[in-house]
């Protein structure tokens, strides 16, 4: 790291030592308050300020990097570029990871992955969250905590943007609704390949996968193993591993084998599962893992064994024998209190007060592009869709998009915030070529694309066509119920 190059830039933004200590103490107290407001109970004691750390390889010599752990136990990373433009990107990571504790490597990994933001002159801060497992409001509170810590250490940025990808898109959208109205907290949001339908509807396709898979395969669980309702994902005490699940998927469908090496039954099972669930073959295993291990986390660890999922009234189609499938597939209804708690934690009301720009791969195999239709419908239902601009690209991946597109997106958002002029999707696409001369990763925008309704991709449950899934009024009413939501 080139300390001689970066030190002067950073010190101009840092208060004198005594004021810095007072400011940081106030910020830490504020961050603790954020945790208390969402029910935090796992503070690890006093937290030190950010400490200098080695930057990821992509940023060596280009930025100063810092790491630390906040009062709720969440590890975090920060970076300040040598040519800092004075603004900050606060990152919300995806997942959720399922480890019991905060992962100290996660935020540094994310800093390397989205180093393009720092290369474009923005400071960057990201939290690893205080624990693994589901909890959108918890993750949003930890994201707000790292923003406050950054302000305490380096001063208030000129502008602050929140960015989230995948489940982090849901987290960042929750940050927008929860903290975006606070003056000076956030100026805009960039949501990329986001899970924007929320938790109460955003995983229905995985509920369908879980039951359809079991109908055809009958090995998860096997008849000789302890039985449990499939909405649990996995029984609480199971020792199944990812490798074990993969072996069962291979046994039933031969998905890892070349088509000519599969048995006729394996091929038919695979064809039926994919046709009914509309899940791409290349991400079948990852969706089934989520419907197994993350569902177990949601049900057993977050909702006390209550069921937030249902498939009553769903008509499955596309198989070689739909009548037999619908007669034989396992059916269940959700516990209304579990639906309420999952919805309160993760659904979006659409009540946004700052500009929001989204970027989504049309062929995203994990967070289907129809999530964008759900998000637009939620904002339209709240009368806030004028604060939303959506862009789409002809890419095929979920976890990573073109650096040139990330750069053009954050620049377009910054311009929108500075000038008040709402960009068009075509203008954002046109701006990408200039950034691609630096990054050479390509520009794949399709300005004319519009996603189909969410219900065209994911079978709606009865009453599940209206957006937002949780209104601002419902959120206010539920917030007055003791213990509502998912505990941090």
BAKE-863079 format. One record per residue (C-alpha): residue in three letters; x, y, z. Coordinates in Angstrom, 1 decimal. Layout:
BEGIN
+-----+--------+--------+--------+
:   r :     xx :     yy :     zz :
+-----+--------+--------+--------+
: Ala :      X :      Y :      Z :
...
+-----+--------+--------+--------+
This chain:
BEGIN
+-----+--------+--------+--------+
:   r :     xx :     yy :     zz :
+-----+--------+--------+--------+
: Unk :    0.0 :    0.0 :    0.0 :
: Unk :    1.3 :    3.5 :   -0.9 :
: Unk :    0.8 :    5.3 :    2.3 :
: Unk :    2.7 :    8.4 :    1.2 :
: Unk :    0.2 :    8.8 :   -1.6 :
: Unk :   -3.0 :    8.3 :    0.3 :
: Unk :   -2.3 :    9.7 :    3.7 :
: Unk :   -2.7 :   13.4 :    2.9 :
: Unk :   -6.0 :   12.8 :    1.1 :
: Unk :   -7.5 :   11.0 :    4.0 :
: Unk :   -6.3 :   13.3 :    6.7 :
: Unk :   -8.0 :   16.3 :    5.1 :
: Unk :  -11.3 :   14.5 :    5.8 :
: Unk :  -10.5 :   13.4 :    9.4 :
: Unk :  -11.4 :   15.6 :   12.4 :
: Unk :   -8.7 :   16.4 :   15.0 :
: Unk :   -8.1 :   13.6 :   17.4 :
: Unk :  -10.2 :   14.8 :   20.3 :
: Unk :  -13.2 :   15.7 :   18.1 :
: Unk :  -12.7 :   12.5 :   16.2 :
: Unk :  -12.9 :   10.4 :   19.4 :
: Unk :  -16.1 :   12.3 :   20.5 :
: Unk :  -17.7 :   11.9 :   17.1 :
: Unk :  -16.8 :    8.2 :   16.8 :
: Unk :  -18.2 :    7.6 :   20.3 :
: Unk :  -21.4 :    9.3 :   19.3 :
: Unk :  -21.6 :    7.3 :   16.1 :
: Unk :  -21.0 :    4.0 :   17.9 :
: Unk :  -23.7 :    4.9 :   20.3 :
: Unk :  -26.0 :    5.6 :   17.3 :
: Unk :  -25.0 :    2.3 :   15.7 :
: Unk :  -25.9 :    0.6 :   19.0 :
: Unk :  -29.2 :    2.3 :   19.0 :
: Unk :  -29.9 :    1.0 :   15.5 :
: Unk :  -29.3 :   -2.5 :   16.8 :
: Unk :  -31.6 :   -1.9 :   19.8 :
: Unk :  -34.4 :   -0.6 :   17.5 :
: Unk :  -34.4 :   -3.9 :   15.7 :
: Unk :  -34.0 :   -6.1 :   18.8 :
: Unk :  -30.3 :   -6.5 :   18.9 :
: Unk :  -29.2 :   -8.7 :   21.8 :
: Unk :  -25.7 :  -10.0 :   20.8 :
: Unk :  -23.5 :   -7.0 :   21.3 :
: Unk :  -19.8 :   -8.1 :   21.8 :
: Unk :  -18.9 :   -5.2 :   24.0 :
: Unk :  -16.8 :   -2.1 :   23.1 :
: Unk :  -15.8 :   -1.8 :   19.4 :
: Unk :  -12.6 :   -0.1 :   18.3 :
: Unk :  -12.6 :    2.2 :   15.3 :
: Unk :  -11.5 :    1.1 :   11.8 :
: Unk :   -7.9 :   -0.2 :   11.7 :
: Unk :   -5.6 :   -0.1 :    8.7 :
: Unk :   -5.7 :   -3.3 :    6.7 :
: Unk :   -4.3 :   -4.8 :    3.5 :
: Unk :   -6.4 :   -3.9 :    0.5 :
: Unk :   -7.6 :   -6.6 :   -1.9 :
: Unk :   -5.2 :   -7.1 :   -4.8 :
: Unk :   -7.4 :   -5.1 :   -7.1 :
: Unk :   -6.9 :   -2.0 :   -5.0 :
: Unk :   -3.3 :   -2.2 :   -3.9 :
: Unk :   -1.7 :    1.2 :   -4.4 :
: Unk :   -5.1 :    2.7 :   -5.3 :
: Unk :   -6.8 :    3.1 :   -1.9 :
: Unk :   -6.3 :    2.8 :    1.8 :
: Unk :   -8.3 :    0.0 :    3.4 :
: Unk :   -9.6 :   -0.5 :    6.9 :
: Unk :  -11.4 :   -3.3 :    8.8 :
: Unk :  -13.1 :   -3.5 :   12.2 :
: Unk :  -16.0 :   -5.0 :   14.1 :
: Unk :  -19.0 :   -3.0 :   15.3 :
: Unk :  -20.8 :   -3.1 :   18.6 :
: Unk :  -23.3 :   -5.8 :   17.4 :
: Unk :  -20.5 :   -8.1 :   16.4 :
: Unk :  -20.5 :   -7.4 :   12.6 :
: Unk :  -17.2 :   -7.4 :   10.9 :
: Unk :  -16.8 :   -4.7 :    8.2 :
: Unk :  -14.4 :   -3.3 :    5.6 :
: Unk :  -13.9 :    0.2 :    4.3 :
: Unk :  -11.8 :    1.7 :    1.5 :
: Unk :  -10.9 :    5.3 :    0.7 :
: Unk :   -9.4 :    5.8 :   -2.8 :
: Unk :   -6.3 :    8.0 :   -3.3 :
: Unk :   -8.4 :   10.2 :   -5.6 :
: Unk :  -11.5 :   10.2 :   -3.5 :
: Unk :  -14.4 :   12.2 :   -5.0 :
: Unk :  -15.9 :   12.8 :   -1.6 :
: Unk :  -18.8 :   10.4 :   -2.0 :
: Unk :  -19.5 :    7.0 :   -0.4 :
: Unk :  -21.0 :    3.7 :   -1.6 :
: Unk :  -22.3 :    1.5 :    1.3 :
: Unk :  -22.6 :   -2.1 :    0.2 :
: Unk :  -25.2 :   -4.7 :    1.3 :
: Unk :  -24.0 :   -8.3 :    0.5 :
: Unk :  -26.1 :  -11.2 :   -0.7 :
: Unk :  -26.8 :  -14.6 :    0.5 :
: Unk :  -27.7 :  -15.0 :    3.2 :
: Unk :  -24.6 :  -16.9 :    4.5 :
: Unk :  -25.6 :  -19.5 :    7.0 :
: Unk :  -22.7 :  -19.4 :    9.5 :
: Unk :  -23.5 :  -18.8 :   13.1 :
: Unk :  -21.1 :  -15.8 :   13.4 :
: Unk :  -20.1 :  -12.8 :   11.4 :
: Unk :  -17.6 :  -13.8 :    8.7 :
: Unk :  -14.5 :  -11.5 :    8.9 :
: Unk :  -13.5 :  -12.3 :    5.3 :
: Unk :  -16.9 :  -11.6 :    3.7 :
: Unk :  -16.7 :   -7.8 :    3.5 :
: Unk :  -13.1 :   -7.8 :    2.2 :
: Unk :  -14.1 :  -10.3 :   -0.4 :
: Unk :  -17.0 :   -8.0 :   -1.4 :
: Unk :  -14.6 :   -5.0 :   -1.5 :
: Unk :  -12.5 :   -6.9 :   -4.0 :
: Unk :  -15.5 :   -8.0 :   -6.1 :
: Unk :  -16.9 :   -4.5 :   -6.3 :
: Unk :  -13.5 :   -2.7 :   -6.4 :
: Unk :  -14.8 :   -0.9 :   -9.5 :
: Unk :  -16.7 :    1.5 :   -7.2 :
: Unk :  -13.4 :    2.5 :   -5.6 :
: Unk :  -11.6 :    2.7 :   -8.9 :
: Unk :  -14.3 :    5.2 :   -9.9 :
: Unk :  -13.3 :    7.4 :   -7.0 :
: Unk :  -16.0 :    6.4 :   -4.4 :
: Unk :  -15.2 :    5.4 :   -0.9 :
: Unk :  -16.7 :    2.0 :    0.0 :
: Unk :  -18.0 :    0.5 :    3.2 :
: Unk :  -19.6 :   -2.9 :    3.7 :
: Unk :  -20.7 :   -5.0 :    6.6 :
: Unk :  -20.5 :   -8.8 :    7.0 :
: Unk :  -23.6 :   -8.6 :    9.2 :
: Unk :  -23.6 :   -9.7 :   12.8 :
: Unk :  -24.5 :  -13.3 :   12.1 :
: Unk :  -25.3 :  -15.6 :    9.2 :
: Unk :  -28.8 :  -16.8 :    8.5 :
: Unk :  -31.9 :  -14.9 :    7.3 :
: Unk :  -32.7 :  -11.4 :    8.7 :
: Unk :  -33.3 :   -8.6 :    6.2 :
: Unk :  -33.9 :   -5.9 :    8.8 :
: Unk :  -30.9 :   -7.1 :   10.8 :
: Unk :  -28.7 :   -6.8 :    7.7 :
: Unk :  -30.1 :   -3.4 :    7.0 :
: Unk :  -29.3 :   -2.2 :   10.5 :
: Unk :  -25.8 :   -3.5 :   10.2 :
: Unk :  -25.4 :   -1.7 :    6.8 :
: Unk :  -26.6 :    1.5 :    8.4 :
: Unk :  -24.1 :    0.9 :   11.3 :
: Unk :  -21.1 :    0.7 :    8.9 :
: Unk :  -22.3 :    4.0 :    7.3 :
: Unk :  -22.3 :    5.7 :   10.6 :
: Unk :  -18.9 :    4.3 :   11.5 :
: Unk :  -17.5 :    5.6 :    8.2 :
: Unk :  -18.9 :    9.1 :    8.9 :
: Unk :  -17.4 :    9.0 :   12.4 :
: Unk :  -14.0 :    8.2 :   11.0 :
: Unk :  -13.8 :   10.2 :    7.8 :
: Unk :  -16.5 :   12.8 :    8.1 :
: Unk :  -19.8 :   13.1 :    6.2 :
: Unk :  -19.5 :   12.4 :    2.5 :
: Unk :  -20.8 :   14.7 :   -0.1 :
: Unk :  -23.2 :   12.0 :   -1.2 :
: Unk :  -24.0 :    8.5 :    0.0 :
: Unk :  -25.3 :    5.7 :   -2.1 :
: Unk :  -26.4 :    2.2 :   -0.9 :
: Unk :  -25.7 :   -0.7 :   -3.3 :
: Unk :  -27.0 :   -4.2 :   -2.9 :
: Unk :  -26.8 :   -7.3 :   -5.2 :
: Unk :  -28.9 :  -10.5 :   -5.0 :
: Unk :  -30.4 :  -10.8 :   -1.4 :
: Unk :  -28.3 :   -7.7 :   -0.8 :
: Unk :  -30.7 :   -5.9 :   -3.2 :
: Unk :  -33.5 :   -6.8 :   -0.8 :
: Unk :  -31.4 :   -5.6 :    2.1 :
: Unk :  -30.4 :   -2.3 :    0.3 :
: Unk :  -34.1 :   -1.7 :   -0.6 :
: Unk :  -35.0 :   -2.2 :    3.0 :
: Unk :  -32.2 :    0.3 :    3.9 :
: Unk :  -33.9 :    2.8 :    1.5 :
: Unk :  -37.3 :    2.4 :    3.1 :
: Unk :  -36.0 :    2.4 :    6.7 :
: Unk :  -33.2 :    5.0 :    6.7 :
: Unk :  -33.5 :    6.7 :    3.4 :
: Unk :  -35.8 :    9.4 :    4.7 :
: Unk :  -33.3 :   10.5 :    7.3 :
: Unk :  -31.7 :   13.7 :    6.1 :
: Unk :  -28.2 :   13.2 :    4.8 :
: Unk :  -28.2 :    9.5 :    5.4 :
: Unk :  -28.6 :    8.2 :    1.8 :
: Unk :  -29.0 :   10.1 :   -1.4 :
: Unk :  -29.6 :    7.3 :   -3.8 :
: Unk :  -29.7 :    3.5 :   -4.2 :
: Unk :  -28.3 :    1.1 :   -6.8 :
: Unk :  -29.9 :   -2.4 :   -6.8 :
: Unk :  -28.3 :   -5.0 :   -9.0 :
: Unk :  -29.8 :   -8.5 :   -9.8 :
: Unk :  -31.9 :   -7.9 :   -6.7 :
: Unk :  -34.3 :  -10.2 :   -4.9 :
: Unk :  -37.0 :   -7.5 :   -5.0 :
: Unk :  -40.2 :   -9.5 :   -4.6 :
: Unk :  -39.5 :   -9.8 :   -0.8 :
: Unk :  -39.4 :  -12.8 :    1.3 :
: Unk :  -43.1 :  -13.7 :    1.5 :
: Unk :  -43.4 :  -14.2 :   -2.3 :
: Unk :  -39.8 :  -14.2 :   -3.5 :
: Unk :  -39.2 :  -17.8 :   -2.6 :
: Unk :  -42.4 :  -19.4 :   -3.8 :
: Unk :  -40.6 :  -20.9 :   -6.8 :
: Unk :  -38.3 :  -22.7 :   -4.4 :
: Unk :  -41.3 :  -23.9 :   -2.4 :
: Unk :  -42.6 :  -25.4 :   -5.6 :
: Unk :  -39.2 :  -26.9 :   -6.4 :
: Unk :  -39.1 :  -28.6 :   -3.0 :
: Unk :  -42.4 :  -30.3 :   -3.4 :
: Unk :  -42.1 :  -31.1 :   -7.1 :
: Unk :  -38.7 :  -32.5 :   -6.6 :
: Unk :  -39.9 :  -34.8 :   -3.8 :
: Unk :  -42.9 :  -35.9 :   -5.9 :
: Unk :  -40.6 :  -37.2 :   -8.7 :
: Unk :  -37.5 :  -38.2 :   -6.7 :
: Unk :  -38.8 :  -39.4 :   -3.3 :
: Unk :  -35.3 :  -39.3 :   -1.8 :
: Unk :  -35.3 :  -36.0 :    0.2 :
: Unk :  -36.2 :  -37.5 :    2.6 :
: Unk :  -36.1 :  -41.2 :    1.6 :
: Unk :  -39.0 :  -43.4 :    2.8 :
: Unk :  -36.6 :  -45.1 :    5.3 :
: Unk :  -35.6 :  -41.8 :    6.9 :
: Unk :  -37.4 :  -39.7 :    9.5 :
: Unk :  -40.2 :  -37.8 :    7.7 :
: Unk :  -41.0 :  -34.1 :    8.1 :
: Unk :  -43.1 :  -31.6 :    6.2 :
: Unk :  -41.3 :  -30.3 :    3.2 :
: Unk :  -41.9 :  -26.6 :    4.1 :
: Unk :  -39.2 :  -27.1 :    6.8 :
: Unk :  -36.6 :  -27.5 :    4.0 :
: Unk :  -34.8 :  -30.0 :    6.3 :
: Unk :  -35.6 :  -31.4 :    9.7 :
: Unk :  -33.8 :  -29.5 :   12.5 :
: Unk :  -31.4 :  -32.2 :   13.5 :
: Unk :  -30.4 :  -33.5 :   10.1 :
: Unk :  -26.7 :  -33.9 :    9.3 :
: Unk :  -27.2 :  -33.7 :    5.6 :
: Unk :  -24.4 :  -31.8 :    3.7 :
: Unk :  -24.3 :  -30.0 :    0.4 :
: Unk :  -22.5 :  -32.9 :   -1.0 :
: Unk :  -25.1 :  -35.3 :    0.2 :
: Unk :  -27.9 :  -33.3 :   -1.4 :
: Unk :  -25.9 :  -33.1 :   -4.6 :
: Unk :  -25.6 :  -36.9 :   -4.6 :
: Unk :  -29.4 :  -37.3 :   -4.2 :
: Unk :  -30.1 :  -34.8 :   -7.0 :
: Unk :  -27.7 :  -36.8 :   -9.3 :
: Unk :  -29.3 :  -40.1 :   -8.3 :
: Unk :  -32.7 :  -38.8 :   -9.3 :
: Unk :  -32.0 :  -36.7 :  -12.4 :
: Unk :  -28.4 :  -37.3 :  -13.5 :
: Unk :  -28.1 :  -33.5 :  -13.8 :
: Unk :  -24.3 :  -33.6 :  -13.5 :
: Unk :  -24.0 :  -36.2 :  -16.3 :
: Unk :  -24.1 :  -35.7 :  -20.0 :
: Unk :  -27.6 :  -36.3 :  -21.4 :
: Unk :  -26.5 :  -39.5 :  -23.2 :
: Unk :  -25.3 :  -40.9 :  -19.9 :
: Unk :  -28.6 :  -40.5 :  -18.1 :
: Unk :  -31.2 :  -43.2 :  -17.8 :
: Unk :  -34.6 :  -42.6 :  -19.4 :
: Unk :  -36.2 :  -42.1 :  -16.0 :
: Unk :  -33.5 :  -39.6 :  -14.9 :
: Unk :  -34.0 :  -37.5 :  -18.0 :
: Unk :  -37.8 :  -37.5 :  -17.6 :
: Unk :  -37.5 :  -36.5 :  -14.0 :
: Unk :  -35.2 :  -33.7 :  -14.9 :
: Unk :  -37.3 :  -32.5 :  -17.8 :
: Unk :  -40.5 :  -32.5 :  -15.6 :
: Unk :  -38.9 :  -30.7 :  -12.7 :
: Unk :  -37.4 :  -28.0 :  -14.9 :
: Unk :  -40.6 :  -27.5 :  -17.0 :
: Unk :  -42.9 :  -27.2 :  -14.0 :
: Unk :  -40.7 :  -24.9 :  -11.8 :
: Unk :  -39.2 :  -22.8 :  -14.7 :
: Unk :  -35.8 :  -23.1 :  -13.0 :
: Unk :  -32.8 :  -23.2 :  -15.3 :
: Unk :  -30.9 :  -26.5 :  -15.3 :
: Unk :  -27.6 :  -24.8 :  -14.5 :
: Unk :  -28.9 :  -23.4 :  -11.2 :
: Unk :  -31.1 :  -26.3 :  -10.2 :
: Unk :  -28.7 :  -27.5 :   -7.5 :
: Unk :  -28.3 :  -24.0 :   -6.0 :
: Unk :  -32.1 :  -23.4 :   -5.9 :
: Unk :  -32.6 :  -26.8 :   -4.2 :
: Unk :  -29.8 :  -26.0 :   -1.7 :
: Unk :  -31.7 :  -22.8 :   -0.8 :
: Unk :  -35.0 :  -24.7 :   -0.5 :
: Unk :  -33.2 :  -27.1 :    1.8 :
: Unk :  -30.7 :  -25.4 :    4.0 :
: Unk :  -31.9 :  -21.7 :    4.0 :
: Unk :  -35.5 :  -22.9 :    4.4 :
: Unk :  -34.3 :  -24.8 :    7.5 :
: Unk :  -32.7 :  -21.6 :    8.8 :
: Unk :  -35.8 :  -19.6 :    8.2 :
: Unk :  -38.2 :  -22.1 :    9.7 :
: Unk :  -36.3 :  -23.5 :   12.6 :
: Unk :  -33.8 :  -20.8 :   13.6 :
: Unk :  -35.8 :  -17.6 :   12.8 :
: Unk :  -39.5 :  -18.5 :   13.1 :
: Unk :  -39.5 :  -21.0 :   15.9 :
: Unk :  -40.7 :  -23.9 :   13.7 :
: Unk :  -43.6 :  -22.0 :   12.2 :
: Unk :  -44.4 :  -22.3 :    8.5 :
: Unk :  -44.3 :  -19.2 :    6.3 :
: Unk :  -44.8 :  -21.1 :    3.1 :
: Unk :  -47.8 :  -22.5 :    1.3 :
: Unk :  -48.8 :  -24.0 :   -2.0 :
: Unk :  -52.6 :  -24.6 :   -1.6 :
: Unk :  -54.4 :  -23.6 :   -4.7 :
: Unk :  -51.4 :  -23.7 :   -7.0 :
: Unk :  -51.9 :  -25.6 :  -10.2 :
: Unk :  -48.7 :  -27.1 :  -11.5 :
: Unk :  -48.3 :  -27.5 :  -15.2 :
: Unk :  -45.8 :  -28.5 :  -17.9 :
: Unk :  -45.1 :  -32.1 :  -16.8 :
: Unk :  -45.8 :  -35.2 :  -18.8 :
: Unk :  -48.8 :  -35.9 :  -16.5 :
: Unk :  -50.0 :  -32.7 :  -14.8 :
: Unk :  -53.1 :  -34.5 :  -13.3 :
: Unk :  -51.0 :  -37.0 :  -11.5 :
: Unk :  -48.5 :  -34.4 :  -10.3 :
: Unk :  -51.3 :  -32.1 :   -8.9 :
: Unk :  -53.0 :  -35.1 :   -7.2 :
: Unk :  -49.8 :  -36.4 :   -5.6 :
: Unk :  -47.7 :  -33.3 :   -4.7 :
: Unk :  -47.5 :  -32.4 :   -1.0 :
: Unk :  -49.7 :  -29.5 :   -0.1 :
: Unk :  -49.6 :  -27.2 :    3.0 :
: Unk :  -50.9 :  -23.9 :    4.2 :
: Unk :  -48.8 :  -21.3 :    6.0 :
: Unk :  -49.1 :  -20.1 :    9.6 :
: Unk :  -50.4 :  -16.5 :    9.4 :
: Unk :  -48.1 :  -15.3 :   12.1 :
: Unk :  -45.1 :  -16.8 :   10.3 :
: Unk :  -46.1 :  -15.1 :    7.1 :
: Unk :  -46.5 :  -11.8 :    9.0 :
: Unk :  -43.1 :  -12.0 :   10.5 :
: Unk :  -41.3 :  -13.0 :    7.3 :
: Unk :  -43.2 :  -10.3 :    5.4 :
: Unk :  -42.4 :   -7.6 :    8.0 :
: Unk :  -38.8 :   -8.6 :    7.9 :
: Unk :  -38.2 :   -8.6 :    4.2 :
: Unk :  -41.2 :   -7.4 :    2.1 :
: Unk :  -41.0 :   -3.9 :    0.5 :
: Unk :  -43.6 :   -1.3 :    0.9 :
: Unk :  -42.5 :    0.7 :   -2.1 :
: Unk :  -42.4 :    3.9 :    0.0 :
: Unk :  -39.1 :    5.3 :   -1.2 :
: Unk :  -38.0 :    9.0 :   -0.9 :
: Unk :  -34.7 :    8.9 :   -2.8 :
: Unk :  -33.7 :    8.0 :   -6.4 :
: Unk :  -33.4 :    4.2 :   -7.0 :
: Unk :  -31.6 :    2.8 :  -10.1 :
: Unk :  -31.8 :   -0.9 :  -10.8 :
: Unk :  -29.6 :   -3.1 :  -13.1 :
: Unk :  -30.7 :   -6.7 :  -13.8 :
: Unk :  -29.5 :   -9.4 :  -16.2 :
: Unk :  -32.4 :  -10.5 :  -18.3 :
: Unk :  -31.2 :  -14.1 :  -18.1 :
: Unk :  -30.4 :  -14.1 :  -14.4 :
: Unk :  -30.8 :  -17.7 :  -13.5 :
: Unk :  -31.1 :  -17.1 :   -9.7 :
: Unk :  -33.0 :  -13.9 :   -9.1 :
: Unk :  -35.3 :  -14.0 :  -12.1 :
: Unk :  -35.7 :  -10.7 :  -14.0 :
: Unk :  -39.4 :  -10.7 :  -13.1 :
: Unk :  -38.4 :   -9.5 :   -9.6 :
: Unk :  -38.0 :   -6.1 :  -11.3 :
: Unk :  -41.7 :   -6.2 :  -12.3 :
: Unk :  -42.7 :   -7.0 :   -8.7 :
: Unk :  -40.6 :   -4.1 :   -7.5 :
: Unk :  -42.0 :   -1.6 :  -10.0 :
: Unk :  -45.5 :   -2.8 :   -9.1 :
: Unk :  -44.7 :   -2.2 :   -5.4 :
: Unk :  -43.5 :    1.3 :   -6.0 :
: Unk :  -46.4 :    2.0 :   -8.3 :
: Unk :  -48.8 :    0.8 :   -5.6 :
: Unk :  -47.2 :    3.3 :   -3.2 :
: Unk :  -47.3 :    6.1 :   -5.7 :
: Unk :  -43.5 :    6.3 :   -5.8 :
: Unk :  -42.5 :    4.7 :   -9.2 :
: Unk :  -41.4 :    8.2 :  -10.4 :
: Unk :  -38.3 :    7.6 :   -8.2 :
: Unk :  -37.4 :    4.4 :  -10.0 :
: Unk :  -35.3 :    3.8 :  -13.2 :
: Unk :  -34.8 :    0.2 :  -14.3 :
: Unk :  -32.1 :   -1.0 :  -16.7 :
: Unk :  -31.6 :   -4.5 :  -18.1 :
: Unk :  -28.7 :   -6.3 :  -19.8 :
: Unk :  -28.4 :   -9.3 :  -22.1 :
: Unk :  -26.2 :  -11.1 :  -19.5 :
: Unk :  -26.6 :  -14.6 :  -18.2 :
: Unk :  -25.1 :  -14.5 :  -14.7 :
: Unk :  -26.4 :  -13.6 :  -11.3 :
: Unk :  -23.4 :  -13.0 :   -9.1 :
: Unk :  -21.4 :  -10.7 :  -11.3 :
: Unk :  -22.1 :   -8.1 :  -14.0 :
: Unk :  -19.8 :   -6.1 :  -16.3 :
: Unk :  -17.6 :   -3.6 :  -14.4 :
: Unk :  -18.3 :   -1.0 :  -17.1 :
: Unk :  -22.1 :   -1.4 :  -16.3 :
: Unk :  -21.5 :   -1.0 :  -12.6 :
: Unk :  -19.4 :    2.1 :  -13.3 :
: Unk :  -22.0 :    3.6 :  -15.7 :
: Unk :  -24.8 :    2.8 :  -13.3 :
: Unk :  -23.3 :    4.5 :  -10.2 :
: Unk :  -22.3 :    7.5 :  -12.4 :
: Unk :  -25.8 :    7.8 :  -13.7 :
: Unk :  -27.2 :    7.6 :  -10.2 :
: Unk :  -24.8 :   10.2 :   -9.0 :
: Unk :  -25.8 :   12.6 :  -11.9 :
: Unk :  -29.5 :   12.0 :  -11.1 :
: Unk :  -28.9 :   13.0 :   -7.5 :
: Unk :  -26.8 :   16.0 :   -8.3 :
: Unk :  -28.9 :   17.5 :  -11.0 :
: Unk :  -32.4 :   16.2 :  -10.2 :
: Unk :  -32.7 :   15.0 :  -13.9 :
: Unk :  -34.1 :   11.5 :  -14.0 :
: Unk :  -32.2 :    9.5 :  -16.5 :
: Unk :  -33.7 :    7.1 :  -19.1 :
: Unk :  -32.6 :    3.5 :  -19.6 :
: Unk :  -31.4 :    4.5 :  -23.0 :
: Unk :  -29.2 :    7.3 :  -21.6 :
: Unk :  -27.6 :    5.0 :  -19.0 :
: Unk :  -26.9 :    2.4 :  -21.8 :
: Unk :  -25.4 :    5.1 :  -24.0 :
: Unk :  -23.0 :    6.2 :  -21.2 :
: Unk :  -21.5 :    2.7 :  -20.8 :
: Unk :  -19.2 :    2.8 :  -23.8 :
: Unk :  -17.0 :    5.5 :  -22.2 :
: Unk :  -16.5 :    3.4 :  -19.1 :
: Unk :  -15.9 :    0.3 :  -21.2 :
: Unk :  -12.8 :    2.0 :  -22.7 :
: Unk :  -11.3 :    1.7 :  -19.2 :
: Unk :  -12.6 :   -1.7 :  -18.1 :
: Unk :  -13.1 :   -3.6 :  -21.3 :
: Unk :  -15.8 :   -5.8 :  -19.8 :
: Unk :  -18.5 :   -5.0 :  -22.3 :
: Unk :  -21.8 :   -3.2 :  -22.4 :
: Unk :  -24.9 :   -5.4 :  -22.8 :
: Unk :  -27.8 :   -3.1 :  -22.2 :
: Unk :  -31.2 :   -3.7 :  -23.8 :
: Unk :  -33.0 :   -0.3 :  -23.3 :
: Unk :  -36.2 :   -1.6 :  -24.9 :
: Unk :  -36.6 :   -4.6 :  -22.6 :
: Unk :  -39.6 :   -4.8 :  -20.1 :
: Unk :  -40.0 :   -7.7 :  -17.8 :
: Unk :  -43.2 :   -9.8 :  -17.7 :
: Unk :  -45.2 :   -9.8 :  -14.5 :
: Unk :  -43.8 :  -11.7 :  -11.6 :
: Unk :  -46.8 :  -14.1 :  -11.8 :
: Unk :  -45.7 :  -15.1 :  -15.3 :
: Unk :  -42.6 :  -16.8 :  -13.8 :
: Unk :  -43.7 :  -17.8 :  -10.3 :
: Unk :  -47.1 :  -19.4 :   -9.6 :
: Unk :  -49.0 :  -16.9 :   -7.5 :
: Unk :  -50.7 :  -18.1 :   -4.3 :
: Unk :  -54.4 :  -17.1 :   -3.8 :
: Unk :  -54.5 :  -13.4 :   -3.2 :
: Unk :  -50.9 :  -13.0 :   -4.2 :
: Unk :  -51.3 :  -10.7 :   -7.2 :
: Unk :  -51.5 :   -7.3 :   -5.5 :
: Unk :  -48.4 :   -5.2 :   -4.8 :
: Unk :  -46.9 :   -4.1 :   -2.6 :
: Unk :  -47.0 :   -7.4 :   -0.6 :
: Unk :  -46.9 :   -5.4 :    2.6 :
: Unk :  -48.3 :   -1.8 :    2.6 :
: Unk :  -46.8 :    1.0 :    4.6 :
: Unk :  -49.9 :    0.8 :    6.8 :
: Unk :  -49.5 :   -2.8 :    7.5 :
: Unk :  -45.8 :   -2.2 :    8.4 :
: Unk :  -46.8 :    0.4 :   10.9 :
: Unk :  -49.5 :   -1.8 :   12.4 :
: Unk :  -47.3 :   -4.8 :   12.6 :
: Unk :  -44.4 :   -2.8 :   14.1 :
: Unk :  -46.6 :   -2.2 :   17.2 :
: Unk :  -46.8 :   -6.0 :   17.9 :
: Unk :  -44.3 :   -7.1 :   20.4 :
: Unk :  -41.7 :   -9.5 :   19.0 :
: Unk :  -42.9 :   -9.1 :   15.4 :
: Unk :  -40.5 :  -10.0 :   12.6 :
: Unk :  -37.2 :  -11.9 :   12.8 :
: Unk :  -35.0 :  -11.3 :   15.8 :
: Unk :  -31.4 :  -10.2 :   15.0 :
+-----+--------+--------+--------+
